[in-house]
Amino acid sequence: MGFFNWAAPLVRRFGDRFTELDAAEIAGWLKPAVVPGGRILDVGGGAGQLAVLLADTLHASVTVLDPTPQMLDHVPSRPGVTAVSGVAEAMPFADSEFDAVVVSDAFHHFRDQPGSVKEFSRVVRNGGIVLVLELDPTGLMMRLIVLGEKLLGEPGAFFTPAEMCAFMAREGIAGECESLRKADYRFLGVVQKSGEVA
Ligand SMILES: C[S@@+](CC[C@H](N)C(=O)[O-])C[C@H]1O[C@@H](n2cnc3c(N)ncnc32)[C@H](O)[C@@H]1O
């Protein structure tokens, strides 16, 4: 049994940290690509707390993709939010199906990060947004968290903001990294499909 199967109740509780103010800020970053009625994919979206807030704030349709049934079972059943079982590295979606991908506190859990970024580029339309919210592993507290995750069998594959931007650029998504509160930072990139005009 994997970490998220047994730890789901704890992780679900932690996922309730998003406020309406957080959602408004995140929605503002996505707005250039997501009009009302647009489509967002929340990869590793867990129990869907952020998905619900984004669906309400942007009047968008949000799909939560996650491999852990103990998380997905708690995604509210309501209009505008859909739960789908699957992994970031091999998504069950058509090319260019979404206007934006959001990944919150999940990218460091993906076992094939380059493979997941290829999937972001495939399922997001040309000119769509990739937003990754992550934790900077610099500093004693974060180094202990990385060690703890590794001891629990998770990849703990964290990047600093500069490393994340360089990694995403190498994988074909140009964007910017900006530090937020405490160890949180965001990567905000735009998908450019070769031969297509955004
Ligand atoms: C710390 S939780 C974050 C949940 C939510 N995004 C949030 O911000 O509260 C990480 C989530 O990533 C999911 N996850 C782990 N490996 C994954 C993978 N390869 N593809 C997609 N999701 C994955 C886990 O099941 C878990 O729900």
The ligand as an SDF file (V2000), in Angstrom:
LIG
                    3D

 27 29  0  0  0  0  0  0  0  0999 V2000
    0.1460   16.2310   -1.0240 C   0  0  0  0  0  0  0  0  0  0  0  0
   -1.2020   15.6850   -2.0320 S   0  0  0  0  0  0  0  0  0  0  0  0
   -1.7360   17.2220   -2.7440 C   0  0  0  0  0  0  0  0  0  0  0  0
   -3.1970   17.2290   -3.0110 C   0  0  0  0  0  0  0  0  0  0  0  0
   -3.7350   18.5740   -3.5490 C   0  0  0  0  0  0  0  0  0  0  0  0
   -3.2060   18.8760   -4.8600 N   0  0  0  0  0  0  0  0  0  0  0  0
   -3.4400   19.7050   -2.5900 C   0  0  0  0  0  0  0  0  0  0  0  0
   -2.7560   20.6720   -2.9740 O   0  0  0  0  0  0  0  0  0  0  0  0
   -3.9160   19.6400   -1.4620 O   0  0  0  0  0  0  0  0  0  0  0  0
   -0.3880   14.9150   -3.4150 C   0  0  0  0  0  0  0  0  0  0  0  0
   -1.3520   14.1740   -4.3270 C   0  0  0  0  0  0  0  0  0  0  0  0
   -0.6090   13.7030   -5.4610 O   0  0  0  0  0  0  0  0  0  0  0  0
   -1.1580   12.4640   -5.8340 C   0  0  0  0  0  0  0  0  0  0  0  0
   -0.1770   11.7400   -6.6790 N   0  0  0  0  0  0  0  0  0  0  0  0
    0.8900   10.9990   -6.2880 C   0  0  0  0  0  0  0  0  0  0  0  0
    1.5200   10.4840   -7.3590 N   0  0  0  0  0  0  0  0  0  0  0  0
    0.8350   10.9140   -8.4620 C   0  0  0  0  0  0  0  0  0  0  0  0
    1.0030   10.7260   -9.8590 C   0  0  0  0  0  0  0  0  0  0  0  0
    2.0010    9.9950  -10.3620 N   0  0  0  0  0  0  0  0  0  0  0  0
    0.1130   11.3180  -10.7010 N   0  0  0  0  0  0  0  0  0  0  0  0
   -0.9000   12.0860  -10.2110 C   0  0  0  0  0  0  0  0  0  0  0  0
   -1.0870   12.3020   -8.8840 N   0  0  0  0  0  0  0  0  0  0  0  0
   -0.2380   11.7290   -8.0270 C   0  0  0  0  0  0  0  0  0  0  0  0
   -1.4710   11.7780   -4.5250 C   0  0  0  0  0  0  0  0  0  0  0  0
   -2.4060   10.7180   -4.6650 O   0  0  0  0  0  0  0  0  0  0  0  0
   -1.9970   12.9460   -3.7070 C   0  0  0  0  0  0  0  0  0  0  0  0
   -3.4050   13.0490   -3.7730 O   0  0  0  0  0  0  0  0  0  0  0  0
  1  2  1  0
  2  3  1  0
  2 10  1  0
  3  4  1  0
  4  5  1  0
  5  6  1  0
  5  7  1  0
  7  8  2  0
  7  9  1  0
 10 11  1  0
 11 12  1  0
 11 26  1  0
 12 13  1  0
 13 14  1  0
 13 24  1  0
 14 15  1  0
 14 23  1  0
 15 16  2  0
 16 17  1  0
 17 18  1  0
 17 23  2  0
 18 19  1  0
 18 20  2  0
 20 21  1  0
 21 22  2  0
 22 23  1  0
 24 25  1  0
 24 26  1  0
 26 27  1  0
M  CHG  2   2   1   9  -1
M  END
$$$$
